[in-house]
Amino acid sequence: MRYDQYQQTFALSALANWVGDRRGSQPALQADYQATLLQTLASADTQDRIGDWHLVWGPQVWQAADSSLSGNAMYVAHTDAMPGIGEAYVVALSATNPESLYDWFTEDFDVSSAVDFATYTPLLGTAPVAAKKPVKPGSAVISMGAATGVWHLLNMVSPSTALAPNTTLLDFLQALDGSKATVIFAGHSLGGALSPTLATWLKTNGKLDNFSAVHCYPTAGATPGNGRFAALYAQALPSPAQGAAPYQIWNADLWNTLDCVPHAWTVPMLSQIKTLYGNAPIKEIDVLVDVAIANAVASTVNYRQIANQPLTGTLTGTPTTVVQFLEQMASQHTTAYQALIASWLTPVSGTPQTQSADGAPARDALIERLTAHAGQAALADADKIEAVSAALGSMAKTLFKQL
């Protein structure tokens, strides 16, 4: 079945996540990623589904110090014949690496501090600076996690052995004659928060004026900023009318109604997570949600969703334990989107230099970090901090280890 323009974008976005399942040095991850993208895009199955797309920039992988995992990854693909559009470029950003503590705590979970979007300069070589608390009312702000992720992406340089070698994403895009082309920013999960943030910064700063149109297709993204940022995004990238199917809309965060991740970081939506699957209260989940709420409150930012499109999910069981809850949470955040939008492409790989990532050590380390993080969360009173820390400590023997 040939995919429509939205499904093609989603398929390319999902393919960006392949490198998240690999472990190795940064050069090895990048080389395997590039080989897989080239072979997958050239495969008969891929071309039957999405048509003739070619890798034109990157890919590139950012890796945290002392890590063997990818932290952020990005590539650009091009076609002359996207249905309903014609010439198009898709900037595909990777999702949260489920094994990477950096992704979890620095880019996904770091919402307790925020960055003023008006003075945000992600092209600099230095990391973003947090706004003073309390954050000034009326200013557009984004979470420190989103700011850091976009900073990584805009400072990436395509390797000398990759497509468009020795150029940044911005160098590449601005060198194009895009007068008849559309550029689309897409990503899932972490990529679903970073893609609208990246597109908004580039668009509002006049960096994409050489293109005929700019679209964004984020899926399963957490909230990157406050209400003023959401308004700025809507102004820069207004959502056109929806097509015949719910997923057929640009510039809206498409999210499964049973996916926990897009419930972050708006406090009323975070509270819904505790019983999202029709379950009775589960102590460990309640504690995690309380910590997430405290993290959002500590920012002094009133996080608000960007323009979004709910996609009605299907429950596959009512959990009674933390493990069952997390299993449901994982499937609703990942594979469920195949039924809601389109099936993922089948990666084609040769002989890899990298190894398949083993999640057990990362999960154990994640438990330890969660326990430590609880003590730092800006909760309302000392008694609750102690209670949350104790509860998280008791989780350590079961949470993730049983998955």
Secondary structure, 3 states (H helix, E strand, C coil): CCCCHHHHHHHHHHHCCHHHHEECCHHHHHHHHHHHHHHHHHCHHHHHHHCCCEEEEEEEEECCCCCCCCCEEEEEEEEEEECCCEEEEEEEECCCCCCCHHHHHHHHCCCCCEEECCCCCCCCCCCCCCCCCCCCCCCCEEEHHHHHHHHHHHHCCCCCCCECCCCCHHHHHHHCCCCCCEEEEEEECHHHHHHHHHHHHHHHCCCCCCCCEEEEEEECCCCCEEHHHHHHHHHHCCCCCCCCCCCCCCCCEEEECCCCHHHCCCHHHHHHHHHCCCCCCCHHHHHHHHHHHHHHHHCCCCECCCCEEEECCCCCCCCCCHHHHHHHHHHHHCCHHHHHCCCCCCCCCCCCCCEECCHHHHHHHHHHHHHHHHHHCCCCCHHHHHHHHHHHHHHCCCCCCCC
